[in-house]
């Protein structure tokens, strides 16, 4: 899983850099995945070195953003 986390981190850093959103410090990626049978699973991947308590904090921070603005912290013009 560490290799997957490193690849996710590199991809996010590249995308955020291209959009000039700043330097990626850490990330939590929550994705719903479909397996070959169409069954849904939830995947939670963090960038390397993010402790569990920080994962929870980042998830709560993101949820608060969506709950209060309906979209997150990308900026006013996004």
C-alpha positions in Angstrom: 0.0 0.0 0.0 2.9 2.4 0.6 3.7 2.4 -3.2 0.1 3.2 -3.9 0.2 6.1 -1.4 3.4 7.4 -3.0 1.9 7.3 -6.5 -1.3 9.1 -5.2 0.9 11.8 -3.5 2.9 12.4 -6.7 -0.3 12.6 -8.8 -2.0 15.0 -6.4 1.1 17.2 -6.1 1.3 17.4 -9.9 -2.3 18.3 -10.4 -2.3 20.9 -7.6 0.9 22.4 -8.9 -0.6 22.7 -12.4 -3.6 24.5 -11.0 -1.4 26.7 -8.9 -3.2 25.7 -5.7 0.0 25.5 -3.6 2.4 22.9 -2.3 0.8 19.5 -1.3 1.5 19.0 2.4 -0.6 15.9 3.1 -3.8 14.4 1.8 -6.5 12.0 2.5 -8.2 10.5 -0.6 -11.6 8.8 0.0 -12.9 6.9 -3.0 -15.8 4.6 -3.7 -14.5 1.7 -5.8 -16.4 -0.9 -7.9 -14.8 -4.4 -8.0 -15.2 -6.8 -11.0 -18.6 -8.0 -9.6 -19.9 -4.4 -9.3 -19.7 -4.5 -5.5 -18.9 -1.1 -3.9 -16.1 -0.6 -1.4 -14.7 2.4 0.3 -11.0 3.1 0.0 -9.2 5.6 2.3 -5.6 6.4 1.2 -3.3 8.9 2.8 -0.1 10.4 1.6 2.9 8.7 3.3 3.4 9.5 7.0 -0.1 10.8 7.9 -1.0 9.4 11.3 -4.5 8.0 12.0 -5.5 11.0 14.2 -4.5 13.4 11.4 -6.5 11.4 8.9 -9.6 11.9 11.1 -8.8 15.6 11.5 -8.4 16.2 7.8 -11.6 14.3 7.0 -13.5 16.4 9.6 -12.0 19.6 8.2 -13.1 18.6 4.7 -16.6 17.7 5.8 -17.0 21.0 7.6 -16.0 22.8 4.4 -18.5 20.9 2.3 -21.3 21.3 5.0 -20.8 25.1 5.3 -20.1 26.0 1.6 -21.4 23.1 -0.3 -18.2 22.6 -2.2 -14.9 22.8 -0.3 -11.9 25.2 0.0 -10.8 25.6 -3.6 -11.6 29.3 -3.7 -14.4 31.7 -4.4 -14.2 31.4 -8.2 -14.0 27.6 -8.4 
